[in-house]
Amino acid sequence: MDEPNIDDKEKFLLPRSRYYGHVKPENLVFNVNLQEFAQKVGYITSLETNGKLNPEDAYNQIKELWKQLKSSKKGLSIGKEPPEKP
């Protein structure tokens, strides 16, 4: 039997959806970060729900992921109005 391709495993474990918003490089990067955040939060909540992770650890991990996402948003200047031109 053939070994599964690593790319196939990654696509299964970390699926990506198409981006339909305003196409700008910073929006695309943030969208990838947001999808990764959502996927990881899903894993953490599943582990906590099934008793494999205690609630405090789950909370702390999600809090850290949130800080990373927030930092990404700030670093990419998402949501900031461009300066007005005179």
C-alpha positions in Angstrom: 0.0 0.0 0.0 1.3 3.5 -0.9 2.2 5.9 1.9 0.0 9.0 2.0 1.6 12.1 0.5 2.6 14.7 3.2 0.8 17.4 1.2 -2.4 15.3 1.3 -2.1 15.0 5.1 -1.6 18.7 5.4 -4.6 19.5 3.2 -6.7 17.1 5.3 -5.5 18.5 8.7 -5.3 22.1 7.7 -7.9 22.7 4.9 -7.9 26.2 3.3 -10.9 27.9 1.8 -10.9 30.3 -1.1 -10.8 34.0 -0.4 -13.6 36.0 -1.9 -12.8 39.4 -0.4 -11.0 42.4 -1.7 -7.7 41.0 -3.2 -4.8 42.7 -1.6 -1.6 40.9 -0.4 -2.2 41.9 3.2 -5.8 40.7 3.1 -4.7 37.3 1.6 -2.1 36.9 4.3 -4.5 37.8 7.1 -7.1 35.4 5.7 -4.6 32.5 5.9 -3.8 33.5 9.4 -7.4 33.7 10.3 -8.2 30.3 8.9 -5.2 28.8 10.8 -6.5 30.4 14.0 -10.0 28.9 13.5 -8.6 25.5 12.7 -6.3 25.4 15.8 -9.1 26.7 18.0 -11.3 23.9 16.7 -8.6 21.3 17.6 -8.1 22.8 21.1 -11.8 22.9 21.9 -12.2 19.3 20.7 -9.3 18.2 22.9 -10.8 20.1 25.9 -14.3 18.7 25.2 -13.0 15.2 25.2 -11.0 15.6 28.4 -7.6 15.5 26.8 -6.8 19.1 27.7 -7.9 20.9 30.9 -10.0 24.0 30.5 -7.3 26.4 31.8 -4.7 25.1 29.3 -7.2 25.3 26.5 -8.0 28.9 27.5 -4.4 29.9 27.7 -3.6 28.3 24.3 -6.5 30.1 22.6 -5.6 33.4 24.3 -2.0 33.0 22.9 -3.4 32.3 19.4 -5.7 35.3 19.7 -2.7 37.5 20.6 -0.8 36.2 17.5 -3.8 36.9 15.3 -4.2 40.4 16.7 -0.5 41.1 16.2 -0.8 39.8 12.6 -3.7 42.2 12.0 -1.9 45.1 13.4 1.3 44.3 11.5 -0.6 44.0 8.2 -2.5 47.3 8.9 -5.8 45.6 8.4 -8.8 47.7 9.1 -7.0 51.0 9.1 -8.2 53.8 6.9 -5.6 55.0 4.4 -4.5 58.6 5.0 -6.6 61.1 3.1 -4.9 62.7 0.2 -5.0 66.5 0.1 
